[in-house]
Amino acid sequence: MNQAERIWWGKISISLPGALITYIMQTYMGLSELSSFLTGVIIYLLASNIISRTMGVDRIKGLKIGVGAYFFTWITLWIILYTYFRF
């Protein structure tokens, strides 16, 4: 597996707990939808920076790899969690 694939899969695996964190913050801590969305964006930026440094890739290139996959997976799972498990 090359570096780009590792970064891509790393971002997919970060999106799953990221969706859970945003769901918990919105449901149990009373965060607004916009604040929850921004939390997910911050998680992406932090994870992207950490993964890029770990893999030895330029930060800009690291930001671009897997951005669509992260946001699609994160938003989809966040919507599913909020729809089915909202009390």
C-alpha positions as CSV (number, residue, x, y, z in Angstrom):
1,M,0.0,0.0,0.0
2,N,1.5,3.4,-1.0
3,Q,1.5,6.6,1.1
4,A,-1.6,8.1,-0.5
5,E,-3.7,5.0,0.2
6,R,-2.5,4.9,3.8
7,I,-3.5,8.6,4.3
8,W,-6.8,7.9,2.6
9,W,-7.6,4.9,4.9
10,G,-6.4,6.9,7.9
11,K,-8.9,9.6,7.2
12,I,-11.7,7.1,6.7
13,S,-10.9,5.5,10.0
14,I,-10.8,8.9,11.7
15,S,-14.2,9.8,10.3
16,L,-15.9,7.1,12.2
17,P,-15.0,8.2,15.8
18,G,-15.3,11.8,14.5
19,A,-19.0,11.2,13.7
20,L,-19.5,9.6,17.1
21,I,-17.9,12.6,18.8
22,T,-20.0,15.1,16.9
23,Y,-23.2,13.1,17.6
24,I,-22.4,13.0,21.3
25,M,-21.6,16.7,21.5
26,Q,-24.7,17.7,19.7
27,T,-27.1,15.3,21.5
28,Y,-25.8,15.2,25.0
29,M,-23.9,18.5,25.4
30,G,-26.5,20.6,23.5
31,L,-24.1,21.9,20.8
32,S,-25.8,23.6,17.8
33,E,-25.7,22.0,14.4
34,L,-23.2,24.6,13.2
35,S,-20.9,24.0,16.2
36,S,-21.1,20.2,15.7
37,F,-20.2,20.7,12.0
38,L,-17.3,22.9,12.9
39,T,-16.1,20.2,15.4
40,G,-16.0,17.7,12.6
41,V,-14.0,20.1,10.4
42,I,-11.6,20.7,13.2
43,I,-11.2,16.9,13.7
44,Y,-10.4,16.6,10.0
45,L,-7.8,19.4,10.1
46,L,-6.1,18.0,13.2
47,A,-6.1,14.4,11.9
48,S,-4.9,15.5,8.5
49,N,-2.0,17.4,10.1
50,I,-1.0,14.5,12.3
51,I,-1.3,11.9,9.5
52,S,0.7,14.1,7.1
53,R,3.5,14.6,9.7
54,T,3.5,10.9,10.5
55,M,3.8,9.9,6.8
56,G,6.2,12.6,5.9
57,V,4.0,14.2,3.3
58,D,3.6,18.0,2.6
59,R,0.7,19.5,4.6
60,I,-1.2,20.8,1.6
61,K,-0.9,17.5,-0.2
62,G,-2.0,15.7,3.0
63,L,-5.1,18.0,3.3
64,K,-6.2,17.1,-0.3
65,I,-5.8,13.4,-0.1
66,G,-9.1,11.8,1.2
67,V,-11.0,15.0,1.8
68,G,-14.1,13.8,0.0
69,A,-14.0,10.3,1.6
70,Y,-13.7,11.8,5.1
71,F,-16.5,14.2,4.7
72,F,-18.8,11.8,3.0
73,T,-18.3,9.1,5.6
74,W,-18.4,11.5,8.5
75,I,-21.5,13.3,7.5
76,T,-23.3,10.1,6.5
77,L,-22.6,8.4,9.8
78,W,-23.4,11.6,11.8
79,I,-26.8,11.8,10.1
80,I,-27.5,8.1,10.7
81,L,-26.6,8.4,14.3
82,Y,-28.6,11.5,14.8
83,T,-31.7,10.1,13.0
84,Y,-31.8,6.7,14.6
85,F,-30.5,7.3,18.1
86,R,-31.7,10.7,19.1
87,F,-33.7,10.6,22.4
